[in-house]
Amino acid sequence: MSNDGRSIKSVQIRGARAMLRWTAEDLARRADLGVATIRRAEATDGPLQMTVANLAAVRRTLEGAGIEFIFKEDGALGVCLRKRLPLAK
């Protein structure tokens, strides 16, 4: 997991899922979380309302699938798909 100290945002989670073509259910299953947890996190526009452990699980899962989270100095956010890794179902 990236240790840049910056917290990912809901828009980045939604974008990452879209790039991977994952549903909220797919991410929840792979991160070993409830789908309601993922949907709540994605529904907010402000700070994510997730525990540190759940946020770490989401970030670790998405980064493990090849997602890179982008944080620009001007505050811009993004995601890119660095590489597609084979995942066990």
C-alpha positions, -999 to 999 in steps of 0.1 A, spaced: 0 0 0 12 35 -8 25 53 23 22 88 10 0 97 39 -29 111 18 -63 97 23 -82 86 -8 -115 102 -16 -149 87 -26 -145 100 -62 -113 81 -64 -129 49 -52 -157 53 -78 -132 60 -105 -110 31 -96 -139 7 -97 -150 20 -131 -115 15 -145 -115 -21 -132 -151 -27 -142 -159 -38 -107 -192 -34 -90 -195 -23 -54 -201 -59 -46 -169 -69 -63 -149 -44 -43 -166 -54 -11 -159 -91 -16 -123 -85 -25 -117 -62 4 -136 -84 28 -160 -57 37 -198 -53 35 -212 -38 4 -231 -12 25 -197 0 37 -185 6 1 -217 23 -9 -217 46 21 -181 56 14 -188 63 -23 -219 83 -15 -201 111 4 -186 142 -11 -167 151 21 -143 132 42 -148 94 40 -167 80 70 -148 48 72 -126 32 99 -89 34 93 -88 -4 88 -117 -4 63 -101 25 43 -68 6 43 -85 -25 30 -101 -6 2 -69 11 -8 -48 -21 -5 -73 -40 -27 -75 -14 -54 -37 -8 -55 -33 -46 -56 -55 -46 -87 -32 -21 -104 -48 12 -94 -25 42 -86 -40 71 -67 -30 105 -79 -27 136 -56 -15 168 -73 0 197 -54 -29 219 -66 -54 196 -49 -64 177 -80 -72 141 -75 -73 111 -98 -66 75 -104 -48 56 -132 -46 19 -140 -9 11 -139 -12 -26 -147 -39 -51 -146 -30 -79 -122 -46 -113 -123 -69 -117 -93 -83 -148 -77 -121 -147 -74 
